[in-house]
Amino acid sequence: MADGDDAVMSMADFHTWFDARARAHSFQVERIPFADLTGWDFEPDTGNLVHESGRFFSVEGLRVRTDRAWAARWTQPIIVQPEIGMLGILVKRFDGVPHCLMQAKMEPGNINGLQLSPTVQATRSNYTKVHGGAGTKYLEYFRPGSRGRVLFDGLQSEQGTWFLHKRNRNIVVETEDDVPLDDNFCWLTLDQLHRLLRLDHMVNMDSRTVLACIPHGPAGPGGRDAADGSFAEAVRSSLSGHGRAVHDLGEVLGRLTEVRARRELVQRLVPLRDVTEGGWRLGAEAIDHRDGKYFDIVAVDVRATNREVTAWPQPLLAPKRPGLVALLVRRIGGTLHALVQARSDAGMLNVAELTATVHCQPDNYADAPPEHRPAYLDHVLAAPPDRVRLDVMYSEEGGRFHHAQNRYLVIEVEDDAAAEPDDRYLWTTLNQLTSLLRHSNYLTVELRSLMAGLRGL
């Protein structure tokens, strides 16, 4: 079916279509022992969990040394996926309004199975068909030499707690071509996508990171320009760069560079069998920590009728509990600012990136001394409901993580609240954060998810 006016749908049409896509395909994900993980094996010399092709990804050990006061050294399993995948959204205008081509896609670790994904969401091994399956639909629009207009193209990091140096290419291309429309794809406006971002577990992580990178302006969230004093107007104004920032962009960059230069983050890959020195247990059905915290490595058998390959086994990283990603915002001199922190995670490429005010699994700090609890965690947990501007559960990457989810919060505080406690924290405008997306490894994927959610407000 070619695209056209009949391809543009209302929100009611979307939900009808999405429900139909869920009914049209069968999805089954079953936990299995590692012994049944066909095509994968633990290397005899290292114990690393690898694929027989040498591609896709591996699970290895990582020894980390930092200069922080609490839990400065540890060893953990880590996902090693050196190849760079592609996350692409195709944009086309209908009656002058930009629409994004999105797909209903199942990933083995997704909550609810089906979530809304970018036009193209594929690792290099996937789109070069190492798996022997079907080709990646619409990949040709993102290839070199395609006739589309590139709106954004950059490498962005992924979860530094669970991946080692992982990055994906985030790309947005606008086309004027007639685009054949597959049954599992639909055209949605940015306004519709922003509404869907308010729903739990609807828009997947890969869509959120690309949506955050779409330039604000003609292709970004449009609408009212009147200064009505609302939070929505404050978000639009901050995104547009109106008003004065507490710190200029050079100071923001300098603060992050100072943290990267001063903070210690030493990473060393070690055999997976060596993670036992850090309290990890290597079992027949899971790799887990003796304290019952953090995450497990498990094996699953997958059946999915709408994928390039309809059946496969694979390992997944399964967090023990949901996390919390919270952003404090306040109006300073009439301009909305967000309090971000320069944070180091075990697998980060450049020592530190900017992330939300609070970014943690709260249960991991239940027995931590008060001085080592994350700054502002207790402030966020006690926030009155009338100050909460966004409260939504988002799933993380479903291709590598099993039911990984975070509660994403945006909390507006009073003008005189939440000072910068040290040089790791600083107040930035939303426009400054958007500007930093032109560079790689500046904003964590969790902060980009929050930026996408904020645009919807």
FENPEUR-V206692 format. One record per residue. RES is the residue in three letters. SS is DSSP state (~ for helix, > for strand, _ for the rest). Layout:
res=RES ss=SS
res=RES ss=SS
This chain:
res=MET ss=_
res=ALA ss=_
res=ASP ss=_
res=GLY ss=_
res=ASP ss=~
res=ASP ss=~
res=ALA ss=~
res=VAL ss=>
res=MET ss=_
res=SER ss=_
res=MET ss=~
res=ALA ss=~
res=ASP ss=~
res=PHE ss=~
res=HIS ss=~
res=THR ss=~
res=TRP ss=~
res=PHE ss=~
res=ASP ss=~
res=ALA ss=~
res=ARG ss=~
res=ALA ss=~
res=ARG ss=~
res=ALA ss=~
res=HIS ss=_
res=SER ss=_
res=PHE ss=>
res=GLN ss=>
res=VAL ss=>
res=GLU ss=>
res=ARG ss=>
res=ILE ss=>
res=PRO ss=_
res=PHE ss=~
res=ALA ss=~
res=ASP ss=~
res=LEU ss=_
res=THR ss=_
res=GLY ss=_
res=TRP ss=>
res=ASP ss=>
res=PHE ss=>
res=GLU ss=_
res=PRO ss=_
res=ASP ss=_
res=THR ss=_
res=GLY ss=_
res=ASN ss=_
res=LEU ss=>
res=VAL ss=>
res=HIS ss=>
res=GLU ss=_
res=SER ss=_
res=GLY ss=_
res=ARG ss=_
res=PHE ss=_
res=PHE ss=_
res=SER ss=>
res=VAL ss=>
res=GLU ss=>
res=GLY ss=>
res=LEU ss=>
res=ARG ss=>
res=VAL ss=>
res=ARG ss=>
res=THR ss=>
res=ASP ss=_
res=ARG ss=_
res=ALA ss=_
res=TRP ss=_
res=ALA ss=_
res=ALA ss=_
res=ARG ss=>
res=TRP ss=>
res=THR ss=>
res=GLN ss=>
res=PRO ss=>
res=ILE ss=>
res=ILE ss=>
res=VAL ss=>
res=GLN ss=_
res=PRO ss=_
res=GLU ss=_
res=ILE ss=_
res=GLY ss=>
res=MET ss=>
res=LEU ss=>
res=GLY ss=>
res=ILE ss=>
res=LEU ss=>
res=VAL ss=>
res=LYS ss=>
res=ARG ss=>
res=PHE ss=>
res=ASP ss=_
res=GLY ss=_
res=VAL ss=>
res=PRO ss=>
res=HIS ss=>
res=CYS ss=>
res=LEU ss=>
res=MET ss=>
res=GLN ss=>
res=ALA ss=>
res=LYS ss=>
res=MET ss=>
res=GLU ss=_
res=PRO ss=_
res=GLY ss=_
res=ASN ss=_
res=ILE ss=_
res=ASN ss=_
res=GLY ss=_
res=LEU ss=>
res=GLN ss=>
res=LEU ss=>
res=SER ss=>
res=PRO ss=_
res=THR ss=_
res=VAL ss=>
res=GLN ss=>
res=ALA ss=>
res=THR ss=_
res=ARG ss=~
res=SER ss=~
res=ASN ss=~
res=TYR ss=~
res=THR ss=_
res=LYS ss=_
res=VAL ss=_
res=HIS ss=_
res=GLY ss=_
res=GLY ss=_
res=ALA ss=_
res=GLY ss=_
res=THR ss=_
res=LYS ss=_
res=TYR ss=_
res=LEU ss=~
res=GLU ss=~
res=TYR ss=~
res=PHE ss=~
res=ARG ss=_
res=PRO ss=_
res=GLY ss=_
res=SER ss=_
res=ARG ss=_
res=GLY ss=_
res=ARG ss=>
res=VAL ss=>
res=LEU ss=>
res=PHE ss=>
res=ASP ss=>
res=GLY ss=>
res=LEU ss=>
res=GLN ss=>
res=SER ss=>
res=GLU ss=_
res=GLN ss=_
res=GLY ss=_
res=THR ss=_
res=TRP ss=_
res=PHE ss=>
res=LEU ss=_
res=HIS ss=_
res=LYS ss=_
res=ARG ss=>
res=ASN ss=>
res=ARG ss=>
res=ASN ss=>
res=ILE ss=>
res=VAL ss=>
res=VAL ss=>
res=GLU ss=>
res=THR ss=_
res=GLU ss=_
res=ASP ss=_
res=ASP ss=_
res=VAL ss=_
res=PRO ss=_
res=LEU ss=_
res=ASP ss=_
res=ASP ss=_
res=ASN ss=_
res=PHE ss=>
res=CYS ss=>
res=TRP ss=>
res=LEU ss=>
res=THR ss=>
res=LEU ss=~
res=ASP ss=~
res=GLN ss=~
res=LEU ss=~
res=HIS ss=~
res=ARG ss=~
res=LEU ss=~
res=LEU ss=_
res=ARG ss=_
res=LEU ss=_
res=ASP ss=_
res=HIS ss=_
res=MET ss=_
res=VAL ss=>
res=ASN ss=_
res=MET ss=~
res=ASP ss=~
res=SER ss=~
res=ARG ss=~
res=THR ss=~
res=VAL ss=~
res=LEU ss=~
res=ALA ss=~
res=CYS ss=~
res=ILE ss=_
res=PRO ss=_
res=HIS ss=_
res=GLY ss=_
res=PRO ss=_
res=ALA ss=_
res=GLY ss=_
res=PRO ss=_
res=GLY ss=_
res=GLY ss=_
res=ARG ss=_
res=ASP ss=_
res=ALA ss=_
res=ALA ss=_
res=ASP ss=_
res=GLY ss=_
res=SER ss=_
res=PHE ss=~
res=ALA ss=~
res=GLU ss=~
res=ALA ss=~
res=VAL ss=~
res=ARG ss=~
res=SER ss=~
res=SER ss=~
res=LEU ss=~
res=SER ss=~
res=GLY ss=_
res=HIS ss=_
res=GLY ss=_
res=ARG ss=_
res=ALA ss=_
res=VAL ss=_
res=HIS ss=_
res=ASP ss=_
res=LEU ss=~
res=GLY ss=~
res=GLU ss=~
res=VAL ss=~
res=LEU ss=~
res=GLY ss=~
res=ARG ss=~
res=LEU ss=~
res=THR ss=~
res=GLU ss=~
res=VAL ss=~
res=ARG ss=~
res=ALA ss=~
res=ARG ss=~
res=ARG ss=_
res=GLU ss=_
res=LEU ss=>
res=VAL ss=>
res=GLN ss=>
res=ARG ss=>
res=LEU ss=>
res=VAL ss=>
res=PRO ss=_
res=LEU ss=~
res=ARG ss=~
res=ASP ss=~
res=VAL ss=~
res=THR ss=~
res=GLU ss=~
res=GLY ss=~
res=GLY ss=_
res=TRP ss=>
res=ARG ss=>
res=LEU ss=>
res=GLY ss=_
res=ALA ss=_
res=GLU ss=_
res=ALA ss=>
res=ILE ss=>
res=ASP ss=>
res=HIS ss=>
res=ARG ss=_
res=ASP ss=_
res=GLY ss=_
res=LYS ss=_
res=TYR ss=_
res=PHE ss=>
res=ASP ss=>
res=ILE ss=>
res=VAL ss=>
res=ALA ss=>
res=VAL ss=>
res=ASP ss=>
res=VAL ss=>
res=ARG ss=>
res=ALA ss=>
res=THR ss=_
res=ASN ss=_
res=ARG ss=_
res=GLU ss=_
res=VAL ss=_
res=THR ss=_
res=ALA ss=>
res=TRP ss=>
res=PRO ss=>
res=GLN ss=>
res=PRO ss=>
res=LEU ss=>
res=LEU ss=>
res=ALA ss=>
res=PRO ss=>
res=LYS ss=_
res=ARG ss=_
res=PRO ss=_
res=GLY ss=>
res=LEU ss=>
res=VAL ss=>
res=ALA ss=>
res=LEU ss=>
res=LEU ss=>
res=VAL ss=>
res=ARG ss=>
res=ARG ss=>
res=ILE ss=>
res=GLY ss=_
res=GLY ss=_
res=THR ss=>
res=LEU ss=>
res=HIS ss=>
res=ALA ss=>
res=LEU ss=>
res=VAL ss=>
res=GLN ss=>
res=ALA ss=>
res=ARG ss=>
res=SER ss=_
res=ASP ss=_
res=ALA ss=_
res=GLY ss=_
res=MET ss=_
res=LEU ss=_
res=ASN ss=_
res=VAL ss=_
res=ALA ss=_
res=GLU ss=>
res=LEU ss=>
res=THR ss=>
res=ALA ss=_
res=THR ss=_
res=VAL ss=>
res=HIS ss=>
res=CYS ss=>
res=GLN ss=_
res=PRO ss=~
res=ASP ss=~
res=ASN ss=~
res=TYR ss=~
res=ALA ss=_
res=ASP ss=_
res=ALA ss=_
res=PRO ss=_
res=PRO ss=~
res=GLU ss=~
res=HIS ss=~
res=ARG ss=_
res=PRO ss=_
res=ALA ss=_
res=TYR ss=_
res=LEU ss=~
res=ASP ss=~
res=HIS ss=~
res=VAL ss=~
res=LEU ss=~
res=ALA ss=_
res=ALA ss=_
res=PRO ss=_
res=PRO ss=~
res=ASP ss=~
res=ARG ss=~
res=VAL ss=>
res=ARG ss=>
res=LEU ss=>
res=ASP ss=>
res=VAL ss=>
res=MET ss=>
res=TYR ss=>
res=SER ss=>
res=GLU ss=_
res=GLU ss=_
res=GLY ss=_
res=GLY ss=_
res=ARG ss=_
res=PHE ss=>
res=HIS ss=_
res=HIS ss=_
res=ALA ss=_
res=GLN ss=>
res=ASN ss=>
res=ARG ss=>
res=TYR ss=>
res=LEU ss=>
res=VAL ss=>
res=ILE ss=>
res=GLU ss=>
res=VAL ss=_
res=GLU ss=_
res=ASP ss=_
res=ASP ss=_
res=ALA ss=_
res=ALA ss=_
res=ALA ss=_
res=GLU ss=_
res=PRO ss=_
res=ASP ss=_
res=ASP ss=_
res=ARG ss=_
res=TYR ss=>
res=LEU ss=>
res=TRP ss=>
res=THR ss=>
res=THR ss=>
res=LEU ss=~
res=ASN ss=~
res=GLN ss=~
res=LEU ss=~
res=THR ss=~
res=SER ss=~
res=LEU ss=~
res=LEU ss=_
res=ARG ss=_
res=HIS ss=_
res=SER ss=_
res=ASN ss=_
res=TYR ss=_
res=LEU ss=>
res=THR ss=_
res=VAL ss=~
res=GLU ss=~
res=LEU ss=~
res=ARG ss=~
res=SER ss=~
res=LEU ss=~
res=MET ss=~
res=ALA ss=~
res=GLY ss=~
res=LEU ss=~
res=ARG ss=~
res=GLY ss=_
res=LEU ss=_
